Amino acid sequence: MKNDDKIVFAGVANHAYLPGALATFSSILLSSSRKEDIEFHLFSDGFTEEDKTALNTLCYRCGAKRPVCFHTIDIDLIKKYCVPYKGSYM
């Protein structure tokens, strides 16, 4: 596989959005004929080790060939540059 053949999915979530991440990742994998090319990156300020295990376990059960890459973000830095929308926790 060449690097440009990868299907990269990058998302932002936290513990509260774990069910949505599980549904999204499993849907992508179950509907893909190129599971070996899919790479997930998840940016978060708060996933527990149990959350990470749940995501990786589900992805492997759905045919993933590599683990989810977790990246820690500084939510305070994000808040500094984002304009919150009405009803936002920011």
N, C-alpha and C positions, 0 to 999 in steps of 0.2 A: 504494500500500500504506500503510495506517495503521500506526502504531507497534505497536499492540496485535495486529496480525495476524502479527507475526513469530513464528517458532518458534526460540527461543533454546536452544542446547545449551551448557552450561558444564561443563567437566571439569578435572581436575587430573591431570597426568602429568609424567614426565621422560623423558630419552632412553631409558631401559630399557623404557618403555611405548609407544614409538613404534609398534611393530607393532600393538598393541592399539588405539591411537588411529587408525591408518590403517584398520583393519578396521571400527571403530565408525563413523567418519565416512563411509566409503564405503557402508556398509550403510544408514545413515540417508538418504543422498542417493539411492541406487539404489532405495529403497523408497518414496520420497516423490513425490507428484504436485505438491508445492508447493516445488520447489527454490529458487525466487526468494525465498521467505519464510524460508529457513533461515539462521541466523546462528550460527557456532561461536565460542566463547571458550574458550581453553585457558590455564590457570594453571600455571606451571612455575617451577622454579628451575634448569633446565638443558636447554634445547633449543638445539642448534647451528643455525647458519644453514642447513646442509644439511637438518636435520630439518624446519625451517619450510618450506623449499622443497619437500621431499617431500610434506608434508601439503597444502600449497596446490596443488601439481601434481595430486595424486590427486583432491582435491576438485573442481578445475575439470574434470578428465576425467570425473568422475561427475556433472557438471551444476551445480556450485555457481555462484552468480552473484556472490559476494563472497569476499574472502580471509578466512582464519581470523584472528581477533584474538588475539594472544599477549599475556599479562600476566605480568610477573615477580613472583614472590612471595618473601618472605624466609623461607626454610625454618627458620631459627633461631627466628623469632617463632612460627611454627606449632608447632614442637617444644615451645616454652615452655608452650603452652596445651593441648596434646594429651596424652592418656594413651596411651602406646604399647600395642599389643596384643602378645601372645606371638609372637615371631618377627619383630617389626617391626624395620626398620633404625633406628628412632628410639631 
